[in-house]
Amino acid sequence: MSYFCKKHIILSLFIVILVSFELPLFSQFIEGARGQRQNEQTSGARWPAHIAYNIKVNEENVSNRFVIITWEANPEYKGRFTVFKSSSVIDNIANLYHPSTTRLRQIEGRNVAVDNALEGINFYAVIAEEVVGSNSVQFITNVNYISSPLIVSSSVVNARTANNHIVNMVSGIDASLVPDGHILIRWNAISDSGHIYTIYRSRNILDTPEKVHNAEKIGEVQDNSMFLDESVINSGTYFYAITARRINGEERILLVPRSTFTMEGIFVNERSINHVASRFRVNSIRAILREDQIVLLWEHTGSGGSRFFRVFRTRTRPVHFDDIRDNDIIDDVDITSGHHELRNPPSGEWYYGIAPYPHSVEPNFAFIQGVNVILGMSRVDTNQAEYQARQSADLQLEQRVERLEQQEQQRIAKQKEKELAQQEQQRLVRQAERREIITDEIVVVEDEVRPPVSEPKPRQRVRPQPRVDVDTVLERTFFSNRYKTAIKELDSIVKTSSNERDVAKAKLFIGRSYAELGDHQKALGYFLSKDVVRFFPKEASFWRDNSILRLN
């Protein structure tokens, strides 16, 4: 073996022996450095001495209505700490010194504080007393303040942090500007049904219950996940919050940023709120499925422009006006009617909506789910949805019936006073006519009594028969719950009266009599009569909807 080979082998052996000794030492050095960094983080060595760290909220005693807040501090620091509590994250000076922020005192000699007033949203921060009141406070996420709240409801004993499931809590609120200055609010609805959502609006962030109570309540919807705010009439920045409650339950105000209230305001300028806001438009739409028909019901606003719109049906959800083709159009409707019946609809899922005529389309017109377009339900598995829709519709109808009955009673009372005065005047005229006395003359010539000269009898005047008063019939029959008698007498007026308004009114109450007797099919025929719609459009529309919804 040559000298060069021997030298190469000896050098290789030396390197192997050196690496085998040094590698464990290098690994120990790396692990030691890593452990030192972790130890510095958990021990607070990396923070100034007055910074509390490792803040924790112990939730074991939530059922007893208190929690324990703990933290760690540098052993060399001898100052005291104050625990701050708020319904918003305490990550800045403004929230720390906000009037709604409360303080909890540190237990003497221990890094512990107790909070026994839990209801609502609870964020905590631990700040050294020596810097409280100054602007030099440092905020370090999940070190000296928590970024996820503790949420406790008066009706829910078990509380969880915002990262877990919260019973009956809305999430994901979002607001966006849509055409004509309207603002669309969306959220993730609660998984189960039977909830009422209340929407609030303000010029300031609605991050406290007090602000929500003082904010403008702009609407309520049931089992929905969106609301269109059409009541913005002034330019400015707007913030929103939403609460949820059971249909027969109490409202619960749980405020979590970007879950139940918006943090970013929506700015509306003067240009966005233009003159087209007063034009006819649909602001909500719903569909009720029957065995052989779909009934579209909608609400509208505005009083200008054309009131004639077009009903359409399409397989794909439309977004812009151009998405509707001519063969998608089903029928023409008067938007003020509030409803439209579609007989024998095709099976499957379809989008139904209402669109203006091309010459009436507003700039930036768009279709919005639940506002002017809705996904029609399949003809399969719709019993539950139909039941819920019918419950909601029945509640609305009861409220409308009550209002219309009051208006009807007031109108009838005024009209009755007027007609009674007219009847009294006619009675006095007839009484004066009956008192006319016609005498025969007796002619006497000298002493001879002659018989009276026969003169032609005066022609008797044929007086017109008094007009049958509709309101008198109604008072005697319909409003005395004698519906069958009302149908008979009102039908006589329809056949004999020459007064078009009286005939229309008689038909309207014949329909109402049939409705009271439970025969809504016959009632619907009278409510759809052209003269009833012409003379009594609101009453005809209301009772027509009522009969449609009650048909089996």
ABEGO torsion letter per residue (X at the ends): XBAAAAAAAAAAAAAAAAAAAAAAAAAAAAAAAAAAAAAAAAAGAABBAABBBGBBBBAAAAAAGBBBBBBBBBAABABBBBBBBBABBBABAAAAABAABBBBBBBBGBBBBBBABABEBBBBBBBBAAABGBAABBBBBGAABBABBBBBBAABABBBBAABBBBGBBBGBBBBBBBGGBBBBBBBBBABBGBBBBBBBBABBBABAAAAAABBBAEBBBGBABBBBAABABBEBBBBBBBBBBAABBBBBBBBBGAABBABBBBBBAAABBAAAABBBBABBBBBBBAABBBBBBBBBEABEBABBBBBBBABBBABAAABBAAABABBBBAAAGBBBBBGBBBEBBBBBBBBBAAABBBGBBBBBGAABBBBBBABGAAAAAAAAAAAAAAAAAAAAAAAAAAAAAAAAAAAAAAAAAAAAAAAAAAAAAABBBBBBBBBBEABBBBBBBBBBBBBBBBBBBBBBAAAAAAAAAAAGBAAAAAAAAAAAAAABABAAAAAAAAAAAAAAAAAAGBAAAAAAAAABAAAAAABAAAAAAAAAAAAAABX
